């Protein structure tokens, strides 16, 4: 398919911007069906406001609370992003990675 540059209007600020043929080709390769509705400046500002492009709700925004725990495999002190309840094993990053690698061979 041959793409041609298109002039679009930003839904946020009303400025016109060019949706280039190269950008259209990229969108098509990624399977995106909608054209961008915001100009590059408004997209960047929105990305900045929403935490770098990651969609996060208010519950998860801010720094993640970490909890100290003892690794069930090697006994080292580690931190995990959930509060250990004691009914399931907790692993340090290295032991968890090794265990996943063994399980997926």
N, C-alpha and C positions, 0 to 999 in steps of 0.2 A: 504494500500500500504506500502511496506517495503522500507525504504530509506537507502542509504549507503552514507558515506562521499565521496565527490567529490573534486578533486583538480582543481581549476580554475586559470586563469591568469588574473591579473588586467589590464584593458585596458588603465589605466592612467600611472602606474609606471612599469608594466611588471612583478611584483612580483607574485609568486604563493601563493594562500591562500586556505584554506579548507572550503568548503561549507558543514557544518555538516548535519547529518541526522536530527537532531533536528531543525536546521534552515530550511531545506527543508520542514519539516512537518509544521512549522510555516507559511512559504510562501504559502503552499497549503491551509492551513486553512483560510488564508486571501484572497485567490483567486488570488494571484500573479502568473503569468504564466512565467515570465522571471527570469532567474538566476541572481544573482548580478554580475555586470560587473566590480566593483571596490573592492579592498581589504578593510578591515575594516579601515585601516589608511587613505586611500584616501577618503573613504566615510565620515569619521569624518572631514577631512580637507575641503571637499566640503561642508558639512553641515555648518561648521563654516563660510566659505566664503559666503554662500547664506543666512545667517541670521537664523541659527538654524533649518534648514530643511524646513522652510516655503518658498515657491516659491514666490518671489516678483519681480516685475519689478522696474526699476529705479524711476518711478513716485512715488511709495509708499514707497521707502526705506527712512530710517531716522526717526526722531521723528515725531509723528503725531501732526499737528497743531490743537489746541483746541480753541473754541470760547465761550465767556461768553454769557449767556442767562438767562432769567427769566422763570421759570417753569410756564406753562399755567395752571397747576392744583393747585399747592400749593403756588406759588409766590416766591419760594426760588431761590437764585442765583445758577446756575449750569454751567457746561462746557460741550459742545457737540463737536463732531468731524466734524461738518459741519457748515457753516456760515448760521445762521437763516435769512430767507428772509422776515419774517413777514406775509406771506400768509398762513402759516400752524402752528399749535400749536407745542411748544417745551416742552418736559417734562424732569424733573430730573430723575435720575436713579431709585429712589424709586417709584415715581409715574408711570413711564413707566413700571416697573416690576409689580406693582399692577394692572395696566390696562391690561397688557398681561395675567396675571393670571385670571382676571375676564372674558376675552374674550375666554379663552380656557377651561372653565369649562363645 
